[in-house]
Amino acid sequence: MIRTSFLPALLVPAVLALPAFAGDEDQTALCAEAEERYVEIFGTASTEAEGVTVVTMYKYNFCPAEITVPVGTTVRWVNVDKRTSHSVLVKGSGQPESDRAFPEEVIEFTFLEPGPQDYLCGPHWETQNMIGMVTVEP
C-alpha cells in the first residue's frame, strides 16, 4: 500500500545513499543539493534512518534514481522541493498512484516481490522524465 504523510522534522530520520552516477556530474551535484535540503528540513543526514531506504524528490528528479533493496524493504520518497508536489506510481504493483506529496511530505511503499520495478512521478514523468527503478532482490 502506498501511504502519503507529513512527518515533522524532529520525527523523521531517513536513509539516503548518495548516488554514484558514472560520468554524470550534474546529477551527482543535484542529488548532493537534495541531501543538503533534506538535512536542512529534518536536521539529520538521511543515512541515519533505520528501517527504510530514502529517495528524495528534488527539482523533478529522484535521488538516487536507481536503488537495489532486499524483499520487504520500505522505500520512503521524501519531497525536499520548496514548491512542487510529486506522486509515486509503482508500475505493475497493482497499487494506485499515491496522493501528491507536497514539500516536506513523504510517500512510502513496501516492496514484497523480487525483480526490477519501475516507478514514476505521475505529474512529471512525461514532461520532466521523472522516472526511477527499484531492483528488489530475494
VEXTORVO-720718 format. One record per residue (C-alpha): x, y, z; residue in three letters. Coordinates in nm, 4 decimals. Each point is the difference from the previous one (the first is absolute). Example, Ala and Ser with C-alpha at 12.3 -4.5 7.8 and 13.67 -1.06 7.14 Angstrom:
// residues 2
      east     north        up  residu
    1.2300   -0.4500    0.7800     Ala
    0.1370    0.3440   -0.0660     Ser
// end
This chain:
// residues 138
      east     north        up  residu
    0.0000    0.0000    0.0000     Met
    0.1251    0.3476   -0.0807     Ile
   -0.0341    0.2491    0.2815     Arg
    0.0552    0.3744   -0.0062     Thr
    0.0574    0.1825    0.3239     Ser
    0.1483    0.3099    0.1550     Phe
    0.2701   -0.0707    0.2531     Leu
    0.1415    0.2899    0.2029     Pro
    0.3728    0.0512   -0.0293     Ala
    0.0716   -0.1220    0.3506     Leu
   -0.1803   -0.3293   -0.0547     Leu
    0.1534   -0.1160   -0.3247     Val
    0.3447   -0.1430   -0.0362     Pro
    0.0492   -0.1525   -0.3427     Ala
    0.2465   -0.1871   -0.2179     Val
    0.1509    0.1227   -0.3238     Leu
    0.3110   -0.1277   -0.1595     Ala
    0.1194    0.2664   -0.2369     Leu
    0.0081   -0.1379   -0.3502     Pro
    0.3077   -0.0931   -0.1943     Ala
   -0.0979    0.1066   -0.3497     Phe
    0.3011   -0.0824   -0.2142     Ala
    0.0936    0.3078   -0.2001     Gly
   -0.3130    0.1922    0.0928     Asp
    0.1365    0.2850    0.2065     Glu
   -0.3190    0.2054   -0.0376     Asp
   -0.2140   -0.2779    0.1475     Gln
    0.2494   -0.0588    0.2803     Thr
    0.0044    0.3709    0.0839     Ala
   -0.3794    0.0163   -0.0122     Leu
   -0.0311   -0.2958    0.2376     Cys
    0.2582    0.1523    0.2357     Ala
   -0.2128    0.3158    0.0019     Glu
   -0.3089   -0.2132    0.0744     Ala
    0.1822   -0.1563    0.2962     Glu
    0.0938    0.3459    0.1299     Glu
   -0.3662    0.0988   -0.0220     Arg
   -0.0959   -0.3211    0.1823     Tyr
    0.2388    0.0827    0.2861     Val
   -0.1341    0.3558    0.0079     Glu
   -0.3566   -0.1308    0.0380     Ile
    0.0511   -0.2959    0.2312     Phe
    0.3145    0.0956    0.1904     Gly
    0.1863   -0.3228   -0.0686     Thr
    0.1569   -0.1786   -0.2927     Ala
   -0.2311   -0.2357   -0.1808     Ser
    0.2484   -0.2821    0.0561     Thr
   -0.0922   -0.0052    0.3690     Glu
   -0.3467   -0.1507   -0.0357     Ala
   -0.0758   -0.3575    0.0929     Glu
   -0.2465   -0.2289   -0.1699     Gly
   -0.0487    0.1930   -0.3248     Val
    0.1893    0.0960   -0.3118     Thr
   -0.0461    0.3642   -0.0953     Val
   -0.0244    0.1465   -0.3474     Val
   -0.0329    0.3768   -0.0179     Thr
   -0.2174    0.1782   -0.2540     Met
    0.1697    0.3206   -0.1087     Tyr
   -0.0128    0.2233   -0.3057     Lys
   -0.1924   -0.2639   -0.1991     Tyr
    0.2450   -0.2794    0.0848     Asn
    0.0104   -0.3013    0.2253     Phe
    0.3265   -0.0202    0.1949     Cys
    0.1256   -0.2608   -0.0455     Pro
   -0.1965   -0.0973   -0.3085     Ala
    0.0944   -0.3678    0.0292     Glu
    0.0294   -0.2017    0.3192     Ile
    0.0321   -0.3658    0.0936     Thr
   -0.1718   -0.1283    0.3135     Val
   -0.0902   -0.3371    0.1535     Pro
   -0.3595   -0.1279   -0.0041     Val
   -0.2010    0.1554    0.2819     Gly
    0.1748    0.3375   -0.0146     Thr
   -0.2060    0.3138    0.0425     Thr
    0.1064    0.2825   -0.2271     Val
   -0.0794    0.3496    0.1231     Arg
   -0.0124    0.2691   -0.2671     Trp
    0.0494    0.3401    0.1608     Val
   -0.0958    0.3211   -0.1781     Asn
    0.2800    0.2477    0.0705     Val
   -0.1132    0.2509   -0.2631     Asp
   -0.1125    0.3397    0.1246     Lys
   -0.3143    0.0416   -0.2133     Arg
   -0.0759   -0.3028   -0.2179     Thr
   -0.2086   -0.3056    0.0890     Ser
    0.0796   -0.3487   -0.1250     His
   -0.1635   -0.3425    0.0009     Ser
    0.1240   -0.3562   -0.0370     Val
   -0.1472   -0.2716   -0.2180     Leu
    0.1732   -0.3367    0.0241     Val
   -0.0753   -0.1496   -0.3397     Lys
   -0.1332   -0.3542    0.0025     Gly
   -0.0552   -0.0017    0.3780     Ser
   -0.3782    0.0027   -0.0217     Gly
   -0.0019    0.3001    0.2352     Gln
   -0.1465    0.3340   -0.1074     Pro
    0.2133    0.3091   -0.0390     Glu
    0.0711    0.1616    0.3357     Ser
   -0.1520    0.3261    0.1079     Asp
    0.2178    0.2988   -0.0724     Arg
    0.2760    0.0613    0.2521     Ala
    0.0547    0.3695    0.0537     Phe
    0.3290    0.1441    0.1304     Pro
    0.1195   -0.1817    0.3138     Glu
   -0.2532   -0.2817   -0.0435     Glu
    0.0788   -0.3635   -0.0679     Val
   -0.1322   -0.2972   -0.1937     Ile
    0.0791   -0.3562    0.1082     Glu
   -0.0251   -0.3323   -0.1800     Phe
    0.1131   -0.3429    0.1172     Thr
    0.1428   -0.2235   -0.2734     Phe
   -0.1098   -0.3622    0.0460     Leu
    0.0730   -0.1465   -0.3451     Glu
    0.3522   -0.0558   -0.1371     Pro
    0.1084    0.1440   -0.3326     Gly
    0.0439    0.3392   -0.1628     Pro
   -0.2892    0.2368    0.0653     Gln
   -0.0298    0.3298   -0.1832     Asp
   -0.1691    0.2928    0.1667     Tyr
   -0.0837    0.3522   -0.1081     Leu
   -0.1354    0.3321    0.1127     Cys
   -0.3508    0.0228   -0.1447     Gly
    0.0010    0.3718   -0.0783     Pro
    0.3613    0.0203   -0.1184     His
    0.1048   -0.3218   -0.1711     Trp
   -0.0860    0.1084   -0.3533     Glu
    0.0981    0.3665    0.0112     Thr
    0.3011   -0.0306    0.2325     Gln
    0.0979   -0.3687   -0.0436     Asn
   -0.0437   -0.0521    0.3766     Met
    0.0426   -0.3776    0.0040     Ile
    0.1858   -0.2396    0.2301     Gly
    0.0604   -0.3696    0.0584     Met
    0.0167   -0.2228    0.3028     Val
    0.1665   -0.3370   -0.0460     Thr
   -0.1348   -0.2308    0.2695     Val
    0.2224   -0.2945    0.0853     Glu
   -0.1296   -0.3210    0.1623     Pro
// end
